[in-house]
Amino acid sequence: MKIKFAIVCDNAFTDNDGRLNIIQTFEIIRAASFPAIHPKLTVVTKVELESKEIAVETISQSTEIVEHNSGKVLIKSEPKEMNVSQKKNVQFIAGFIGLKFDKPGEYDVYLVINKKKTEKVTSFSVERIT
């Protein structure tokens, strides 16, 4: 399994033709004070399956946002099951509403695929507006 991309953005969806729409990507969240609430954060990932994995009927994926310094899991999405039979590439969209950040810092994003945690797939920072 290979992670093709992982993007942090405001919103994402697939249209009726299956095309992926990604809205307002970012790497930094700025806040005037802490704790800060970010209204909506979405993580979009595309995973390329190996030939032996394509034979599998379903794949389960969830997304974790982890505080970089402490390793504390800030939030984890509910696992999503997807029928992947005969698909080489699989896209997942995980949305988080009202995400609370207690302090500025770096945050890492991980995937959990079929109950196995991947290496960090992307990261973003939360900064105080000065």
N, C-alpha and C positions, 0 to 999 in steps of 0.2 A: 504494500500500500504506500502510495506517495501523495503527500499534500501538494496539490498544484498551486493553490493560493488560499490565503486567509486575510480577510479585509474587515476592518472595523469601520462602521458607518452609522449614519442616523437611521436608515431604513433600507430594506431590500425586499423584493418580491419577484416572482416569476409571472409573466403575462400568460394569456390564453394560448400563445404559441410556444410556451416553454422558455422564452428568452428571459435571462436574468437581468433585472434592473437594480442597480446599486445607487443609492442616493446619499450624497455628501460624505465622502470618506474623510477620516481624520486620524491623526496620531497623538493629538494633544487635546485634553479637555481643560478649559480654564474656568476657575471659580473665584469669586470675590471673597468667600468665607467658607469655613469648614465647621461641621460636616456639610458637604455639598450634595445635592441631588441632581443627577443627570436625567433628563426626562425620558430619553430612549436611546439605547445603544444596541446595535445589531452587529453580529459577527456572521460573515458569509464565508463558507469554506467550500473548496472543490477538492475531492479526493479521487485519485486515479487508482483503480483496483488492478491487482495483478491477475493473470489468467486463472490461477487456482482459486482466487476469491470471487471471480465472476460466476462461477458455478454455484455459489452460495445463494440461497433464496432471498434472505433479508440481511440487512446490516443495521445495527443500533448505534446511534451517535448522540453524544451530549457535549456541551461546551462549558468549560470552567474558566472563570476569571480569577486570577490568583495575585495577591499582593506580592511583589517581587522580593522584597527584603525579608518578610516573615514567612513566606510560603503559605500564608493563610488563604483558604478559598473564600473569596468574597461572595460569589454566587455560582450556581451550577444550573444549567438548563435541564429540563426533564428530558430523558432519552427519547429520541425519535427513531421509529422503525421505518425503514424504506425497503421496498422490493427492489433488489439490484440484479436479479437474474438477467444475464446477457448485457449488462451495462458496464462500460469501461470507466466512465466518469460519473461521480455522484456529487450533487451539490446539497449543502445543508445551510439553512438560515435559522439562527438563534437570536431571538429578540428579548431584551431585558428592559422593563419599564421601571422608572423611578429608582435607578441604581444609586445607592448611597456610598459616598466616599468620605471617610472620617478625616482623612489628611491627604496632603499632596504626596505623590509618589509614582513609582513605576508599577504597572500592572501587566501581567503576562496572560496570554490566552492559550489554553490547552484543549485538545479534543480527547474525548473518551470514546473509543470505537470498539464495539463489542467487549466492553468492560476493561479495555486496555488503554491506559493513558499514553498519549503521544508525547513527543518532545514539544517544547514551546513552538507554536505556529506563528504567532505575532505578538506584539506588545503595544502599549500606549502609555502615555503619562498624563497625570493630573497635576496641574500647576495652579498656584495662587496668582491672581491678577495683581500686579503691583502698580 
